[in-house]
Amino acid sequence: MTPLLLLLSLLTFNPIQPLTPPVDFSVQQLIENHQHLSRRQDRLQTILNQKNPFHSTYDPNITLTIPIENPTALDVVINRLHGLTHEHEPEDLVNLRTLDATQPSQRLREEAAQAFLKLKAAVLNDLNLTIEVRSGYRSFATQMRLFNQYALKDGVRLANTYSAFAGQSEHQSGLSMDVAEQGSSFLEFGSSLAYPYLQAHAYKYGFILRYPRNQSHITGYIYEPWHWRYVGVALATQLKEQGCTLDEWWIHSLK
């Protein structure tokens, strides 16, 4: 074949294609995963709103729940979508009175109990005030009895703004406590001298204010300055820095 014919055959065999950048499938997958996660988070938030008595869409008959994979995790989230079974009872509950004779007879999980005693010592040292736990662990049956009493008195919707259905109470985890100054009602804790101290320092001991002021549309419960939850120092610090509730952290951490 002559050089001219060879050149012509090459030109007619496969025309030169312009170069195009390769598709980055990993980036595309990340985008699709993010969109799917965002839709799932939005859907879960919508359902939480429907189960929240502070929303007009509240419907106590909605029964959708997401099983808790590890109910003993320190960062376990317990709310209207994420509940505990009726038989759940932590194995490491300790009676605070056995650790501190000045404490009322209330139980917490051991790590939370030890952390509370350190927080109590700090309050005593810095303010010369004594705080104590008025309500710690509650069983499923106890919570059911309490809620039924409140519902008979105030109706289900109103009762569910300050009391949880059985299985949806953090007290069953053994990681939550209602705190009071010694000699005062826990309902008065919001106006106590110890309360602003806990707001500023409790995270250093692993505790968060679980139901903050002006967050009822998110948490589903009234402002409860007495209700403190142990989540560990790392997460408590993160939530303090970000200024978000445990429910918000949970929704955005779902994979």
C-alpha positions in Angstrom: 0.0 0.0 0.0 1.3 3.4 -0.9 1.8 6.0 1.8 -1.1 8.0 0.4 -3.5 5.1 0.5 -2.4 4.1 4.0 -3.1 7.7 5.2 -6.5 7.7 3.6 -7.5 4.3 5.1 -6.5 5.5 8.6 -8.5 8.7 8.3 -11.7 6.8 7.2 -11.3 4.0 9.7 -12.0 5.9 13.0 -12.5 9.6 13.1 -10.6 11.3 15.9 -12.9 12.0 18.9 -12.5 15.0 21.1 -11.2 14.3 24.6 -13.7 14.4 27.4 -13.0 14.2 31.1 -13.9 10.9 32.7 -17.0 10.7 34.9 -16.2 10.6 38.6 -18.7 8.0 39.7 -17.6 8.4 43.4 -18.6 12.1 43.4 -21.9 11.3 41.7 -22.6 8.6 44.3 -21.8 11.0 47.1 -24.3 13.5 45.7 -27.0 10.8 45.4 -26.3 9.5 48.9 -26.5 13.0 50.3 -29.8 13.6 48.6 -31.2 10.3 49.8 -30.0 11.1 53.4 -31.5 14.6 53.3 -34.9 13.2 52.2 -34.7 10.5 54.9 -33.9 13.2 57.6 -36.7 15.4 56.4 -39.1 12.5 56.5 -38.1 11.5 60.0 -38.4 15.2 61.1 -41.9 15.3 59.6 -42.9 12.2 61.6 -41.3 13.6 64.8 -43.4 16.7 64.3 -46.6 14.7 63.9 -45.7 13.0 67.2 -44.9 16.4 68.9 -47.8 18.0 70.8 -46.3 21.4 70.1 -47.1 21.0 66.4 -50.6 21.3 64.9 -50.1 18.0 63.1 -49.7 16.1 66.4 -51.3 12.6 66.3 -50.7 10.4 69.4 -51.9 7.4 67.4 -48.9 7.4 65.1 -47.0 4.3 66.2 -43.9 4.3 63.9 -40.8 3.6 65.9 -37.2 3.0 64.9 -35.6 0.1 66.9 -32.7 1.1 69.1 -29.7 -0.9 68.1 -27.7 -0.3 71.3 -29.9 0.8 74.2 -27.0 0.8 76.6 -24.9 3.2 74.6 -24.1 6.4 76.5 -25.3 8.5 73.5 -28.5 6.6 73.0 -31.3 8.9 71.9 -34.8 8.2 73.4 -37.7 10.1 72.0 -41.0 9.6 70.2 -39.4 7.7 67.3 -36.7 5.9 69.3 -38.1 4.0 72.2 -37.0 1.3 74.7 -38.7 -2.0 75.1 -40.8 -2.8 78.2 -38.2 -5.2 79.6 -35.2 -2.9 79.3 -33.4 -2.3 82.6 -29.7 -1.4 82.7 -27.5 -4.0 84.4 -25.2 -1.4 86.0 -27.7 0.6 88.0 -26.4 1.8 91.4 -28.2 3.5 94.2 -26.7 6.9 94.8 -27.3 6.5 98.6 -24.8 3.7 98.7 -22.2 6.1 97.1 -23.2 9.2 99.1 -25.2 8.9 102.3 -26.6 12.4 101.9 -28.3 11.5 98.6 -32.0 10.3 98.3 -32.4 6.7 97.3 -32.3 7.0 93.5 -30.6 4.9 90.9 -28.5 5.8 87.9 -26.1 3.9 85.8 -22.8 3.7 87.4 -20.9 6.0 85.1 -23.6 8.6 85.3 -23.8 8.3 89.0 -20.0 8.8 89.4 -20.2 11.8 87.1 -23.0 13.3 89.0 -21.1 13.1 92.3 -18.2 14.9 90.7 -20.6 17.6 89.5 -22.2 17.8 92.9 -18.8 18.3 94.5 -17.9 21.1 92.1 -21.2 22.9 92.9 -20.5 22.5 96.7 -17.0 23.7 96.3 -17.8 26.7 94.1 -21.2 27.8 95.4 -21.4 26.2 98.8 -24.7 24.6 97.7 -25.8 21.0 97.7 -27.6 19.5 94.7 -29.3 16.1 94.7 -31.1 13.7 92.3 -34.8 13.5 93.0 -35.7 11.1 90.2 -33.3 8.8 88.4 -34.1 5.4 86.8 -37.8 4.6 86.2 -39.0 1.3 84.8 -41.4 1.0 81.9 -44.2 0.1 84.2 -43.6 3.0 86.5 -43.6 5.4 83.6 -46.8 3.9 82.2 -48.5 4.4 85.6 -47.3 8.0 85.9 -48.3 9.0 82.4 -51.8 7.4 82.8 -52.3 9.5 85.9 -51.3 12.7 84.1 -53.5 11.8 81.1 -56.5 11.2 83.3 -56.0 14.7 84.8 -54.9 16.7 81.8 -55.7 14.7 78.7 -53.2 12.8 76.5 -52.1 15.8 74.5 -51.3 18.1 77.4 -49.8 15.3 79.5 -47.5 14.4 76.6 -46.0 17.9 76.7 -44.4 17.2 80.2 -44.5 13.4 80.5 -43.4 10.7 78.0 -45.3 7.6 77.0 -43.8 4.4 78.5 -40.7 3.4 76.5 -40.1 7.0 75.4 -38.8 8.2 78.7 -35.1 8.9 79.2 -35.4 7.9 82.8 -35.7 4.3 81.8 -32.2 4.5 80.4 -30.7 5.2 83.8 -28.9 8.1 82.3 -31.3 10.9 83.2 -32.0 12.7 86.4 -34.2 15.4 87.8 -32.1 17.6 90.0 -32.9 19.9 92.9 -31.1 22.0 95.5 -31.2 20.3 98.8 -34.3 21.4 100.7 -36.1 22.7 97.6 -38.5 21.3 95.0 -37.0 20.2 91.7 -39.7 22.4 90.1 -37.9 25.4 91.6 -34.5 24.4 90.2 -34.7 26.9 87.2 -34.6 29.8 89.7 -31.9 28.4 91.9 -28.3 29.6 92.1 -27.1 26.1 91.0 -29.0 26.2 87.7 -26.8 28.7 85.8 -23.8 27.0 87.2 -24.9 23.7 85.6 -25.7 25.5 82.4 -22.1 26.7 82.2 -20.2 23.7 83.6 -22.3 20.5 83.5 -21.0 19.5 80.0 -17.5 19.2 81.6 -18.9 16.2 83.5 -20.8 14.8 80.6 -24.3 16.2 81.2 -26.6 18.2 79.0 -29.8 20.1 79.6 -32.1 17.7 77.7 -35.2 20.0 77.3 -34.0 23.6 76.9 -36.0 26.8 76.9 -37.7 27.6 73.5 -36.9 24.2 72.0 -40.2 22.5 72.7 -41.0 22.4 68.9 -37.9 20.3 68.5 -37.7 18.2 71.7 -41.5 17.8 72.1 -41.5 18.6 75.8 -41.8 21.7 78.0 -38.7 23.5 79.2 -37.4 21.4 82.1 -34.4 23.1 83.8 -34.3 20.2 86.3 -33.9 17.4 83.7 -30.2 16.6 83.0 -29.0 13.8 80.8 -25.6 12.0 80.8 -24.1 11.5 77.4 -20.4 11.5 78.2 -18.0 14.4 78.1 -17.1 14.3 74.3 -20.7 14.5 73.1 -21.8 16.9 75.8 -19.0 19.2 74.7 -19.9 18.9 71.1 -23.6 19.8 71.7 -22.5 22.7 73.9 -20.3 24.1 71.2 -22.9 23.6 68.5 -25.8 24.8 70.5 -28.1 22.0 69.3 -30.4 19.5 71.0 -29.8 15.8 71.3 -32.7 15.2 68.9 -31.2 17.4 66.2 -27.8 15.7 66.6 -29.6 12.3 66.2 -31.5 13.2 63.1 -28.3 14.5 61.4 -26.1 11.7 62.5 -28.4 9.0 61.0 -26.8 7.1 58.1 
